[in-house]
Amino acid sequence: MIIKKILDNTNGIEAEFNLLQATQEELNDFVEKIPNHHFILLRNVPSNKEKLVEAVNKMGRSSTVQKKTVFWADQDSLEITRVTNARDEEGKKTGLFADLDLCWHSNGGLREKVQQVTLMLHCVNPGNPEYGITGFCNMKQAYKELPNDVKELIETMEVRHSMAAFTGEGPTVGKNDGGYKLTPEDPEYEIFDGSNGKKHHGGTTYTDQVWKPLVVTHPWHGEKALYFIPSLIEEWRNPTHPDFNSDWLWNYLYDHAFQDKYIYKHKWQPGDMVFNDQYYGLHNRTEVKGERLLWRFCTDNGNIV
């Protein structure tokens, strides 16, 4: 991998790397560097489903292999999740997260067991590039720059993530950035709320409770990061400091973590491919316009470590 430029002060980079022809050794070296930057951008990656899936499978087990009946699954390659606002002839969604603003989140935040380490998004068509701008927040850096007394306070804290909070149907502890609004008419609603009697890839439903640490340690990189996803947190607790000032701490962490200096905002071009570490980074998105298509992959990096 050749670093072409540092994108901004979040330490995200644009790099040169032949992903589709990389050897296992070259791919190992590339993936191991992702947590150093939290975000790596490659340009002009061909939209070759077979080759992209092959590269992802070299990294490890894909956690997004889905059934053909799931409306956002690519019918040619079930490892690919279609993230698109396109609709079919009847006006039904053909991909996940169609066109609305999307809050700060990470893949696996609503799962009992986090299986994703690296999120990959490949741009087939950006639609209107002035919309659907994707933000990437460096939560490792945000944690590093917290005062020591705040680090000590949150070290033992736990948060309860909720699907109902994510979709705006349940309260969060404090102010948040909007979640992702759904109605019963949306095809993903019954999957997310569990009314179809099934969970999607171990995901939680509205009635499940999943407690997670507020400070996480990367499983193979070793550094700590702030795992603060405001639109998912319905409850939090601190066994060591049970009388902590909840309102003050929530507002402090919110205002600190989402400062511009920790955020890179990406306008998509065809062939862009982004690699984002899901322990060290959160991502969000503005409203989408124009017909856009991204392919999403996630992997546990099991072949790298």
N, C-alpha and C positions, 0 to 999 in steps of 0.2 A: 504494500500500500504506500502510495505517495501522497502526502498532505499537500493539497494545492493552496488552501488558505484557511485561516481561522475565521469563522463566520461572524462572531461577535464575542462579547465578554462572557458568554456562557460556556466557552471552550468547545462548542460544537465546531465541526470541521467539514469542509468539502474535500473529498479525496478522489484519487485516481486508483481504481482497482478493477481488474477484469473478473468480475464475479462469476460469470457464466463459464469461464475456462480455467478457473483457479483449481490448483491441486488441493488435496486435503490439508497438507501442511500450510499452504498459503492462506487457505480459508481459516484454519485454526488461528494463525497469527493475526488475521484481520479481526475476527470475532473477539479475541482476547483484548483488543485495543478499544472496543466500543465503550466499556465502562469508564475508560480514561477521559472520554469526551462526552458521554451520555448520549451523543447524537452525531451520526456520520451521514453525510449526503454524498451519493454517487450520481453523476449525470449521464444521460444518454444510455441507460441500460435497456437493451432490447426487450420488447414485450413478448418474450418467448416463454409460454407457460411451462413447457416441458423442462427447459433448461433452468428456469427459476425454481421450480419444485425440486429438481435434482440438487441444486445448490443448497436449498433450505434443508433437505433431508441429509445432506452431508454434515450440517451443523448439529442436528439432533432430531428428537421426536417432535413432530409438528403437533401442536395442541389444537389445531383448528380444522382437522379432518372432520367433515360433516356429512350427513346423509343428503342424498339428492333432493329429498323432499323439503329441505330447509331452503326457503326462498332466496337467501343471500349466498347460497353455495354456487360456485362456478361449476357448471355441469360437465365441463371437460376435465377439470382438476379439482377434486374435492378438498385439497389442501388450501385452496384459494377462497377467501371470503371477499365477495364483491361489496365494496363500499361505494355506493352510487345513489344519485337522486333520480336515475332513469326509471320510468314506469312502463308497464306493458300496454297492450292495446286497450285493456280494460281499466287502465289507470292505477293498477296495483304496483306496489314497490317491487323492485327487482334486486335490491341490495340493502345492506345494513346502514343505519344512520343516514337517512335519505338526504334531507336538506336543511334541517334545523341547526341552530347553534348547539354546540356540544361542550359540556363542562369539562374542567380539568379531571382527568382520570388516568388510570393505568390498566393495562390488560391483566385480569386476575384479581382486581380489587374486590370483586363481588363473588369470588370463588373461595371455597373452604381451604383448598390447597392451591397455591400459586404454581402453575406449571410453565408460565411464560417467563423467559429471561429477556429475550430479544424480540421486539416488535419490528416488523418490516412493512413498509408501505411503498408500493410501486405505482407510479402515475402512468396510466394508459392515456387518459384525456383529462386535462385540468378543468374543463368547462370554462367559465369566466374566471380568469386567474386573479381578479380583484376580489373575489369572494372565495369562501372555503379555505381561508388562510389558516394554516395549522400552526399552533403554538407549541413549543417544547420548553418545559421548565426544568432547570437543573436543580433537583431537590438535594443532591449531594452537596453542592456548593451552598445552597440555602442553609442546610444544617451546619456546615462548617463555620459559617459566619454568624451563627447564633451566639449570644453571650453565654458564658460558662454557667451562670446561675440558671438560665432557661434550659440549657442542655441537661443539667442535673435534675431539674424539675420534671422534664418530659421523658427521661430515660426509662422509667418504669410504667409509663402510661399506656393504656390500651384503648382502642376505639372500636365501636360496633358499626360495621358497614351494613347498609340496607338498600335493597333494590327499590323499595318504596320511596326512599329519600332521593335516589338517583333519578326517578321518573317524576319527581315533584308531587308525589301523593303522600309523603310522610315528612314530618319536620326534621330539620337538622339542628345541631346544638346551637349554631349561630349563623351569621350571614354566609351565603354561598353564592356560587356563580351560575345557578340556574338548572343544573341537572340536564336531563333530556326528556322533554315532555312527550308522553304517549297517551293515546286514548284506546278504549276497547276495540275501536275500528282498525287500529294498526295491526298488521299481521304478526309483529314480534311481541305484542302485548301478552298474549296467552303463554308465550314461551317464557317471558320475563317474570310474569306474576304467578306462574305455576298452575293456572287454571286448566291447562291441558293435561295435568297430572304428571308432567315430566320436567326434569331439570336439563338445561342445555349445557353439556360438557361440565357437569359438576357445579354449575352456577347456582346462585341462591335465588329463592323466590321471595315474595313479599313477606312471608311469615318466618323465614329463616333468620337466625342471628349468627353473625360471623364476627368474632373478636380478633383484632389484629394489633400488633405493637405499633405505636406511633413513631418509633425510631426503629428502622430496620437495618440489618447488616447484610451486605451483599453475600450470597452463598458461596461465591468463589473468587470474589475480588477483595472482600474483607472490610471495606470502608462502610461507614454509616451514612444514612440518608433520612430525611424527614418524610414519613409516609402519611402526609396530611392531604386528604382529598375531601374538601369541605362538603360537596354535594352528596357524599355517601354516608356521612357520619351522623347517626341518630343519637348516639350516646357515647360518652367517654368516661374513664375512671382512672384514678391514680392510687393504687394500694399503698404506696409509700407516703404520699402526701394527700390524704383523702379530703382535706379542707382547702384544696387549691382554688384560686379565683378563676372560675370557668370562663366567665365573660371576658375578663382581661386577657387570659391566655389565648382564647380563640381569636380575638381581634388582633392580638400581637402576632400570632403565627400567620394569620391570613395576610395581614399587611406586609409582613416580612417576606414570606415565601414568594409572593406574586409581584415582586418588584420587577420593573423592566430589566434590571441588570441580570436577572436570572432567566430571562425568557428570550428565545429566538423565534421569530415569526417567519414562516416559510410560505412563499407564493409558488405554487406548483407549475412545473413545465413537463411536457411529455418526456418520458424516459427517466425522470427523477426517481431515485430510490433511497429511502430513508431507513436507517437502522437506529433504534432508540432503546436504551436499556430500561427495563420496566421496574427495576429497584431504584435506580437513580434519577428517573425522569417521569414527569407527567406530560400529557399532551391534551390539547383542546382544539376547537375549530369554530370558525365563524360560519354564518349562513352560506349555503351553497347555491349558486345560480349557474345556468348553462348546464348542459348535460355532461356530468363528470363521472369518471370511473377510476377508482383506485383498487388495486389488489392488495389484500392484507394477508400477511403470514405471521405466525408466531412459533417460536421453538424454545425448547428447554435447554438447548446447547449441550445436550448430553454427550455428543461425540467430540466436543471441544475440551471439556474439563477432564 
